[in-house]
Amino acid sequence: MNNHVMTRKDIIALAVLLVVGIIGLAVIFFYKGYEGESVLVKVDGKVYGRYPLDVDLELKIEDEWGINVIEIRDGEARVSKADCPDKICMKTGSISRNTETIVCLPHRLVVTIEGRDDDVIR
């Protein structure tokens, strides 16, 4: 039977692993990405418009698939109204960080936050 007694090196190695693990978890849980600059709205795969995130706006999109209202306020974008059956797009809440997206499949609507080109992680 091997009775291994923890040496000082073992304790140091465990402490280093613990600190690295805690830092890794902190980055995962607290990293929110880069601030967005604009809101890209696409309907049926085509660009409907691009709007600055720092200008308050209410945008009503009414087409053959239904009605959506996109609200840009205080640096955030959200779908505030929709006549789709499940309303997942409304339940998504507000988005403000680069690459965050809201999708309404029944209305073929995609709302994406865009940032500066140097904000994109490649």
C-alpha beads as a LAMMPS data file, in Angstrom:
LAMMPS data file: protein, C-alpha beads

122 atoms
121 bonds

1 atom types
1 bond types

-500.0 500.0 xlo xhi
-500.0 500.0 ylo yhi
-500.0 500.0 zlo zhi

Masses

1 110.0

Atoms # bond

1 1 1 0.000 0.000 0.000
2 1 1 1.365 3.371 -0.989
3 1 1 1.073 5.971 1.752
4 1 1 1.882 9.227 0.059
5 1 1 2.614 12.097 2.358
6 1 1 1.974 15.501 0.848
7 1 1 5.194 17.361 0.401
8 1 1 5.680 21.081 0.235
9 1 1 5.832 20.830 -3.597
10 1 1 2.467 19.033 -3.633
11 1 1 0.877 21.769 -1.539
12 1 1 2.322 24.502 -3.765
13 1 1 1.133 22.691 -6.905
14 1 1 -2.378 22.324 -5.446
15 1 1 -2.466 25.992 -4.450
16 1 1 -1.386 27.085 -7.947
17 1 1 -4.020 24.851 -9.569
18 1 1 -6.674 26.220 -7.214
19 1 1 -5.786 29.847 -7.988
20 1 1 -5.703 29.191 -11.758
21 1 1 -9.080 27.444 -11.514
22 1 1 -10.657 30.303 -9.568
23 1 1 -9.322 32.871 -12.048
24 1 1 -10.645 30.801 -14.951
25 1 1 -14.097 30.560 -13.403
26 1 1 -14.133 34.285 -12.663
27 1 1 -13.331 35.065 -16.309
28 1 1 -16.095 32.750 -17.526
29 1 1 -18.758 34.094 -15.153
30 1 1 -17.908 37.787 -15.233
31 1 1 -16.728 38.335 -18.810
32 1 1 -19.413 40.204 -20.683
33 1 1 -17.675 40.954 -23.954
34 1 1 -17.120 44.256 -25.628
35 1 1 -19.613 47.085 -25.669
36 1 1 -21.608 47.187 -28.865
37 1 1 -21.828 50.193 -31.152
38 1 1 -24.754 49.426 -33.425
39 1 1 -27.783 47.225 -33.915
40 1 1 -28.018 45.233 -37.147
41 1 1 -31.567 44.207 -38.041
42 1 1 -32.165 41.528 -40.660
43 1 1 -35.494 40.278 -41.952
44 1 1 -35.590 37.097 -44.031
45 1 1 -31.789 37.171 -44.283
46 1 1 -31.685 40.685 -45.772
47 1 1 -30.371 43.774 -43.997
48 1 1 -33.344 45.860 -42.892
49 1 1 -31.208 48.511 -41.216
50 1 1 -28.293 49.362 -38.966
51 1 1 -28.917 51.720 -36.049
52 1 1 -26.566 53.309 -33.500
53 1 1 -26.874 51.835 -30.041
54 1 1 -26.420 55.218 -28.376
55 1 1 -29.517 56.813 -29.972
56 1 1 -32.911 55.954 -28.470
57 1 1 -35.301 54.630 -31.111
58 1 1 -38.451 52.573 -31.498
59 1 1 -38.570 50.637 -34.761
60 1 1 -41.786 48.938 -35.916
61 1 1 -41.313 46.187 -38.477
62 1 1 -44.529 45.058 -40.120
63 1 1 -44.368 42.562 -42.965
64 1 1 -46.029 39.419 -44.293
65 1 1 -44.796 37.375 -41.304
66 1 1 -46.057 39.672 -38.560
67 1 1 -45.216 42.652 -36.398
68 1 1 -42.165 43.254 -34.226
69 1 1 -41.217 46.403 -32.341
70 1 1 -37.523 46.838 -31.592
71 1 1 -36.650 49.321 -28.882
72 1 1 -33.184 50.842 -28.567
73 1 1 -32.845 52.671 -25.264
74 1 1 -30.007 53.476 -22.865
75 1 1 -27.460 51.556 -24.947
76 1 1 -29.516 48.361 -25.123
77 1 1 -31.778 46.795 -27.740
78 1 1 -34.767 44.551 -27.175
79 1 1 -37.898 43.328 -28.897
80 1 1 -40.590 45.097 -26.912
81 1 1 -43.607 43.816 -28.876
82 1 1 -44.239 40.853 -31.140
83 1 1 -47.325 39.060 -32.393
84 1 1 -45.587 35.687 -32.799
85 1 1 -47.108 32.795 -30.823
86 1 1 -44.203 31.956 -28.477
87 1 1 -42.708 35.454 -27.913
88 1 1 -39.224 34.005 -27.330
89 1 1 -37.795 37.142 -28.943
90 1 1 -39.385 39.248 -26.194
91 1 1 -38.323 36.833 -23.452
92 1 1 -34.688 37.111 -24.578
93 1 1 -34.516 40.524 -22.933
94 1 1 -32.093 43.343 -23.707
95 1 1 -28.787 42.967 -25.499
96 1 1 -25.868 45.410 -25.612
97 1 1 -22.618 43.484 -26.121
98 1 1 -20.850 42.709 -29.389
99 1 1 -22.306 39.606 -31.132
100 1 1 -25.327 39.230 -28.813
101 1 1 -28.417 38.280 -30.816
102 1 1 -32.197 38.142 -30.583
103 1 1 -34.044 35.869 -33.014
104 1 1 -37.728 35.632 -33.917
105 1 1 -38.015 32.560 -36.134
106 1 1 -41.716 32.930 -37.055
107 1 1 -41.049 36.479 -38.314
108 1 1 -37.616 35.684 -39.796
109 1 1 -36.130 38.493 -37.714
110 1 1 -32.540 38.630 -36.413
111 1 1 -31.280 41.501 -34.248
112 1 1 -27.509 41.513 -33.627
113 1 1 -25.241 43.856 -31.714
114 1 1 -22.158 44.904 -33.641
115 1 1 -18.969 46.462 -32.302
116 1 1 -15.786 47.837 -33.784
117 1 1 -13.831 45.471 -36.023
118 1 1 -11.039 45.271 -33.442
119 1 1 -13.556 44.003 -30.850
120 1 1 -14.092 40.756 -32.742
121 1 1 -12.134 37.872 -31.293
122 1 1 -10.589 35.951 -34.166

Bonds

1 1 1 2
2 1 2 3
3 1 3 4
4 1 4 5
5 1 5 6
6 1 6 7
7 1 7 8
8 1 8 9
9 1 9 10
10 1 10 11
11 1 11 12
12 1 12 13
13 1 13 14
14 1 14 15
15 1 15 16
16 1 16 17
17 1 17 18
18 1 18 19
19 1 19 20
20 1 20 21
21 1 21 22
22 1 22 23
23 1 23 24
24 1 24 25
25 1 25 26
26 1 26 27
27 1 27 28
28 1 28 29
29 1 29 30
30 1 30 31
31 1 31 32
32 1 32 33
33 1 33 34
34 1 34 35
35 1 35 36
36 1 36 37
37 1 37 38
38 1 38 39
39 1 39 40
40 1 40 41
41 1 41 42
42 1 42 43
43 1 43 44
44 1 44 45
45 1 45 46
46 1 46 47
47 1 47 48
48 1 48 49
49 1 49 50
50 1 50 51
51 1 51 52
52 1 52 53
53 1 53 54
54 1 54 55
55 1 55 56
56 1 56 57
57 1 57 58
58 1 58 59
59 1 59 60
60 1 60 61
61 1 61 62
62 1 62 63
63 1 63 64
64 1 64 65
65 1 65 66
66 1 66 67
67 1 67 68
68 1 68 69
69 1 69 70
70 1 70 71
71 1 71 72
72 1 72 73
73 1 73 74
74 1 74 75
75 1 75 76
76 1 76 77
77 1 77 78
78 1 78 79
79 1 79 80
80 1 80 81
81 1 81 82
82 1 82 83
83 1 83 84
84 1 84 85
85 1 85 86
86 1 86 87
87 1 87 88
88 1 88 89
89 1 89 90
90 1 90 91
91 1 91 92
92 1 92 93
93 1 93 94
94 1 94 95
95 1 95 96
96 1 96 97
97 1 97 98
98 1 98 99
99 1 99 100
100 1 100 101
101 1 101 102
102 1 102 103
103 1 103 104
104 1 104 105
105 1 105 106
106 1 106 107
107 1 107 108
108 1 108 109
109 1 109 110
110 1 110 111
111 1 111 112
112 1 112 113
113 1 113 114
114 1 114 115
115 1 115 116
116 1 116 117
117 1 117 118
118 1 118 119
119 1 119 120
120 1 120 121
121 1 121 122
